[in-house]
Amino acid sequence: MTTKQITAANAEERHQQLYESAFPEGEQIPWDDLLWLVDEMPLDFTAYYDGDDFIGFTIVYPRRSFNWYWYFAVREELRGNGYGQRILTQLIRHYEGQPCVLDMESPEQACDNTAQRKRRHEFYLRNGFRDTNLCRTYNGITMTIMMMGPGTFTMQDWDDIVGELKQFWWPDD
């Protein structure tokens, strides 16, 4: 599997299509705003390929106290073929020894994709993440916060991430 760092200058339509199809609208930053953030913030936007075939992408916000796995997507038709596992393994190796945090749609929230959420939750548990027992709700979506590595994660840590993001971008409510 090969990787390519994505910037506003080299982002492709297929990256945007996966982003807009893989995440509910309430979890998305408008694509043009996201690309602007990739160039303005220290974001690690990586696309993954099997030969020339685009597989998926990750966006990580590297921080001093922990790395925030912000977005992780594999093309729908390729899911279940081990690509997500290979990407996550590569990502974990890249940030080895550093605490990592992610938030995912809560498998406990009533919704029409409960089975998918539970599989995703189990995937992260199998790969060394643990529940922090913290959740946040935004745009009606409850997110479970998970962590890998030493330490703890608090809602103050969450507020710190949001504060940093607000320095660069925040939607008009």
Buried (B, 14 or more C-beta within 10 A) or exposed (E): EEBBEBEBEEBEEEBBEBBEEBBEEEBBBEBEBBBBBBEEBEBBBBBBEEEEEBBBBBBBBBBEEBBBBBBBBBBEEBBEEEBBEBBBEBBBEBBEEBBBBBBBBBBEBEBEEBEEBEEBBEBBEEBEBEEBEBBBEEEEBBBBBBBBBEEEBEEEBBEEBEEEBEEEBEEEE
